[in-house]
Amino acid sequence: MVRSTAIEVLARRLGLNVGRVAALAQRAAESGALPKARGRDVPDLGPLDLARLLLCAVADRGLGSVPQSVRAYSSLAANNGAILVDVVEGWIRGTVPISGVGHLVVQIEPEPAATIMSHGGAHFDFGPERSRGAAARTVIVPGESLSAICHEFRGVTPDSADEMTAVGRLAAALN
């Protein structure tokens, strides 16, 4: 998938400004976290690149912080050894089930941390324990949005992604 299409998907599904997501993606490319276009050669983004772009858009700590943010959130590890960017990449590839994911909670401040919540109430914490204080700044991405983004990143149309997400939600509820 080309970067401009991925940016449009993220902006639409996350309710973000397209220009902001494009600026974040450009900074990520300049830092080497995403492939950079060379003249008319516009490289496709693979699942790992799309995972980094998703984390970049969700964990927006400012344009000047993009390289550090992408590195920090990409390297967050859970107690079981899973790495956040690898889990997100697995969702995009379809090798890690997304149907049971409730929300992705990303702590922006005071320090990078993330939690994946399942529909069953289980939590998978990445990085240090999330701050529960009033000063903590977090972003919550609903599981339905994550699922639809991953389906669209695989080339599914927006309407089909919505249908697949609804079927996945029903299947998770029945289990």
ABEGO torsion letter per residue (X at the ends): XBAAAAAAAAAAAAGBBAAAAAAAAAAAAAAGABBBBBEABBBBBBAAAAAAAAAAAABBAEAAAAAAAAAAAAABBBAAGBBAAAAAAAAAAGABBAAABABBBBBAOABBBBBBBBAAGBBBBBEBBBBABAABBBBBBBAAAAAAAAAAAAGBBAAAAAAAAAAAAAAAAAX
